């Protein structure tokens, strides 16, 4: 019996035959074959709604191509008994293992979501390494955030009753971080970045072209903080080692009296060395003697290098005290003659002199706070985590605060993008994006309307979008007064109407103003606009109008 016949008639696409050939080579039951095809059918059926609602998704042919590629990498598929009636409660127990042949063996529940979860796990299995210390954590965020995002295709977006049930044991923070990256990067750029070995570096480079520098810098910093908190102990240890010099200096600066004393002692040592260099440079006999000693020692010398911390080179270098022990061993490549030797000594003296200038700045009480703040900002993520380390509740609170701050920064970046919208299509896509965001978690059990700071930011973003939409004549105007127009128009843009172009509204004006919102001709919501003056409404009372202007 041809198990695929029915699907060939439903899905009129060439890829069905490719899938059939792939499945023929595998030792799987007809039951599993049927499940694979049924999953593809549901993807076909849902994709137009999914793409319109979410916006930042692959083209359907590219999404299907990834599924087929994953199927080709699967060797065995087995079905296991589902412990729960609701697949969302046991989905993450789907098993995906790589076997000795380099292919995958998957054990799934008998439903579309479990199968798609397994295939998306294979697709997202490998991400390139990146620059920040907690690279494994960031890779994990990209992997699982990508999986959660790409199985959303099977979510029901029909009518105005979207399915918002969450997956048990899903790391909501991975989902939130990835979803917001998708929002500012777009799906194509995220796929491009996952192939690179310096993901953070190239992500930042790309974002700097699209958004304001200060917001990009804030984003990179907050990602660093988040990954440090949710990273493993081993990753945190690596980060501590990488910042040891800064941490030591910051701790030293906590005692201003002791730190000032250390700085002054270091300046005295440097002054002694400068005096010795001056003696060498001012006396030809001494210079010749030092050069002879140098030639004798050069064979035993090994070149040493030191790594300074980014943006803190001068501060760190100023407190290095290696010059004293190397006074008789100039750290340079073998010098050909006494003239070059004297130049090297002069450069060494110059370096010490500059060190003392920097030490004077650091030791100056007027600059003390500024220098300490510079250090503190560099290791803020370490200091904040150390304050709550070991207290599970406080660690969770810290992470929640960072996640909220992360989303605020993303919303600031959205404002940057809205400022430079140039086409009607871009405006419409932004309308859909802001609507999609409103129905996503911003914390484990909270949505945007439950967090006043985020809600206000998102309302500001929607206001900017509506202004653009009016300018580009995308939406109908209901009032010449901007705030009144926004108050009357924006509620419809926050609804779960699948295609917002189908939205209609009517406004009843009397002593108060009543807004009625329709999906086509079906009334779905009535809202009393308490702050709207009925006299400022410019459309006839009770007249039903389409919110989006008809394309000419």
Order of alpha helices (4+ residues) and beta strands (2+ residues): alpha-alpha-alpha-alpha-beta-beta-beta-alpha-alpha-alpha-alpha-alpha-alpha-alpha-alpha-alpha-alpha-alpha-alpha-alpha-alpha-alpha-alpha-alpha-alpha-beta-beta-beta-beta
